[in-house]
C-alpha cells in the first residue's frame, strides 16, 4: 500500500497541533509497547479478544504497529469479544 500523500518534514512542522486522526476503519493496530490488537471501527480503537481475532480470520502480518504515544491519544471503544 502506498501513501495517499507524501509531505516533507519541513512542511509538516508548520501545521498546528490538533486532535489525533485515527487510521482508516478496518485497520488493525497495536502499540509498540503492548500486545493488545485493536480494530479501527467508526474512528474508535476497539480491542479484540484472541478469540475474535482468530474467528474473524485476521493475520498478525496485517497488524500495523504504532508508537505507544500515538495509540494512547486515540479514542478507545468497546471490546470485541467474538
N, C-alpha and C positions, 0 to 999 in steps of 0.2 A: 504494500500500500504506500502510495506516495502522498506527501502532504498537499493540502489544497493550496496553501500559500507558503512562501518562504520569506522571512524578514531578517535583516541584519540585526546584530545586537545593538548597534548604534541607533537604528530607527525604533526598536522596541524600548530602548532606555527612556525615550521621551514620552511614552504612554503613561497615563495616570494609573495608579493602583485602584483596584475596584474588587468587586465580588469575583470569586473564583468561578470559572466556567468548567462544568463537568465534561468529561469525554462524551462522545455520542452514545445515545441509547443503544443497548445491545453489547456494549464493550465490557469485557471482563478485566478488572483491575485489582491489583493488590499493592500494598505498601512494601517498600524495600526493607522494612523493619518488622513486618508481621505476615503471617501465613494466611490470614483471612482473605478470601476472594470475594469481591463484590461484583454484582451485575448492575450496570448503569441502566436505570429504568425511570423514565419521566424526569430525568435530571437528578435523581437520587441514587446514592450508592447503597444497594441492598445486599447485605451479607448473604452468602449462600452456604447452607449446610453441606457437609460432604455428600450426603445422600442426594440432595438436589443437584449438586454439581454432576454427579455420576448419572442420575436419572435423566437429566437433560442432554447428556452426551457431550458435555463440554470437555475440552482438552487443555491440559496445562500449558501446552505450547501457544495457546491463544490468549493467555492471560498477560496483560501489559503491566509491568512493574513501574510504579511511580514513586517519587520521593515521599517519605512519610509526612513531610510538612505539607505536601500537596493534598494527600489523602485526608489529613486531619482537618483541613478547612472546608472540604466538600460536605454537603448535607447528606446525612445518612437516612435510609428508610428502614422498613421492617425486614426481619429475617425471612428469607425464602427457605422453607424447611423441606419442601417437596419438589 
